[in-house]
């Protein structure tokens, strides 16, 4: 999604950061696996929300922890970039 950023700078968001791109990615990855297509769609939408300032990394961390709790997934995990927790 951000490959055109080098060429267009901040204007790349006008080209790739939209619902059309999210739908395209869903269709592309659905050929591999239906769930993968849904995951790709959600990740594109999260990427757009992050870039637009609608969400922040702390919001995604919270959603991740909540999802892991609901799915009863425990154990070590890698934190997202920008974490201010030392030693992990």
QUILIN-V319132 format. One line per field, one symbol per residue. ss: DSSP state (@ for helix, = for strand, . for the rest). psi: psi as a letter, one per 40 degrees, with the letter a starting at -180 (. if undefined). burial: # if it has 24 or more other C-alpha atoms within 12 Angstrom, else .. A space follows every 10 residues. Layout:
ss: ???
psi: ???
burial: ???
//
This chain:
ss: ....@@@@@@ @@@@@@..@@ @@@@@@@@@@ ...@@@@@@@ @@@@@@@@@@ @@....@@@@ @@@@@@@@@@ .......... ........
psi: dededddead eddddegidd dddddddded ddhddddddd dddddddddd deediidddd dddddddddd efhaiiihii ieiehie.
burial: #......... ..#..##... ##..##.... .........# #.######.. .......... .......... .......... ........
//
